[in-house]
Every structure is written in structure tokens, then in C-alpha cells.
Amino acid sequence: MSRYGRWAPYVPVAKRRAQAQKKMASLQKKGANIQPIEIEGRKIARTFWGEGWCDHLESFSDYSNRLPRGRTYVRNGSVCHLAIKKGQVKAKVAGSDIYEVRVKIDTLSATRWNAIKKQCSGQIGSLLELLQGKLSDHIMTVVTDRKTGLFPKPAEIKFGCDCPDYASMCKHVAAVLYGIGARLDNDPSLLFRLRDVNHEELIDSQVAVPSGTGKGKSKRLAASSLGDVFGIELDTATDSSQQKKKMASSTKRAAKANASKKKASAKKQAAKKTAKKTANKAAVKKATSPTKTKRPSTSKVARSKATQKTAAKKTTRKGTAKTSRAASTNSPSSSK
């Protein structure tokens, strides 16, 4: 019953799921990173960490009577979105409407974390063993202890939902708490992120995964490659959405740079072709045009003609003078 004293109208599961999917698709178009909880079959959690989380919550009487109401919701896909961060979980759950759920969990104290590390020192061989839950009985007891282990106690958990249900833990909150266990199945490192501790500190520095070199040396298997090699999804310092955005932006920048380079090279090639065509046209024009002979100007011709006349006159005068001198020499009077 709602806080207003009336039962909320019943919404069939199929209709509720369709409405939720439509709402989530709309949020994704706006850039939201939607991470739904999807359960296959009846079992909510199947790994050591997921089952450990659910069993831990169910072991407290504060939750034992309230949690079952959320099992149906998480199984039928009503948890449309669930994101785990340091000290908090944000989720969206589909009911008669889409409700916002917030779960705040205290981070692990340094004293408690140091005690866990001391008890696990030298007894966990690798990140793979830790995250797959392949641990000894002693280590399992240490990390799952109700009071001193990694899982939070009821006093360390605070939650709220904007639905009209007056109960302290409504079915939407219960569905989210089970959804956390399902999420830990896929990424156990989120538990350590939620409690704000570094899971690699549980591995003794002298113990490592064999490298297979045959020389007695060993090395840690890189956390980034665990998911690819062993089928485990590990959390990184940034969300997958941020990584995708960075990759997309870097790809766009690279594409723009390549496009600008291609344009520049195309312009250079076009300029070279134009210059070559111009040079070829000039050479062809020069080869095909007739050679022009220079004609002497009119003034030069006149000057040359005047010079020739003057020379002819001088020659005529010289000849006349010679003739007259010869005649005077041959005359009788000159002999007497």
C-alpha cells in the first residue's frame, strides 16, 4: 500500500518492462551510460563473490523479511540501471514508474582493511585466484566474516527510493541490493571499489603468477589482460563510457588530421599539375610560332643610301682629277 492509503495500480510485467526499455533508450540517446541487470534463469548470483554478497545480506534479520520482495523484480529485469562507485550505488528500477534508488555504503576503515591484509598475507597467489574466488577456506572465512570481513554490515548501509512506498526497504531497494550481487558476478573488483580499498594489496609481493619462461622468474598478470585471457571483466580507473568517449574523440581527431593531410597533399598535386600544364603550353607555343626576321628601320636605310652616294661622288671626283692631270701631262705645250 502506498503512503497515501491507496494501492498503486497494477502494471503487468511485460508492459512495465516495455516502458522501462523505452525510457532507458531515451536516456541513452541523451548520452547516459545505462547498465542494466540481466539475470539468466532463476539463480541471481553464481560466483563466490556474488553469492557471498547475497548470503551475507540474507544472514541479517533486519533484511531477511524484506529482501525476498526484490528477488522477483531483479529476476524479471526491472533493474534497468545499476552503477557502483566509491561508497555508493545508483540505480533505476521499473515499477508503475521509473524510480531512482540510492544506496550509500561506508568505506572500509584502515584498521579493518589492514587486519584483513595481515590475515591474507602470502596466502593468495594471484589476482586471478582472488577475483575468481579460488581461495582457501581460511581466506574465504576472513573476507566473508559478518563483522570483520569485506561485506558491509546493516549499520554501514543507508538507502532511499523516490517511490511512494512508506516501507524503510521497499521492493525497489531490495531489487537493487540483489542486483549488486549479480553485478559482482561479472566484475568482483567492484566490491573493493565500493569499499574504497585496493584489491591488489591482498596479494603478497613475493607471490606471483608463473610467467612460463622456464628460468625460475615470475611476474604478475596484468589486470587489463585478465578479462581477455580468463573471461573476467575487471573495473578500471575510469568508466567504460568515459573510455569510449575518449576513444571516439581520439578517433575523430585522427580522422580530421588525416583528412587535412589528404587535402593538403591534393592541393600540392593540383598545383604541380597546373604548373606543368602551363610550362608545356608555353613550350608548344614557342616551338610552333614562326621566326621573325628583323627589318632595318627606314632611317638606317636612308643613312646607308646617303653614305653610298657620298662614296660614289668621291670616287667620281678622284677619277676626274686623275684624268685632267693625265691630259695636262700629255699636251704639247707642256713638252715645250
Secondary structure, DSSP 8 states (H G I E B T S, - for coil): -BTTSS------HHHHHHHHHHHHHHHHHTT---------SS-S--SHHHHHHHHHHHTSHHHHTTTHHHHHHHHTT-EEEEEEETTEEEEEEESSSEEEEEEEE----HHHHHHHHHHHTT----HHHHHHT---HHHHHHHH-TTTSSS--GGGEEEEE-SSB-SSS-HHHHHHHHHHHHHHHH-THHHHHHTT--GGGGS-TT---B-S-SSS-B----HHHHHHHHS-----SS-HHHHHHHHHHHHHHHHHHHHHHHHHHHHHHHHHHHHHHHHHHHHHHHHHS--------HHHHHHHHHHHHHHHHHHHHHHHHHHHHHHHHHSHHHH-
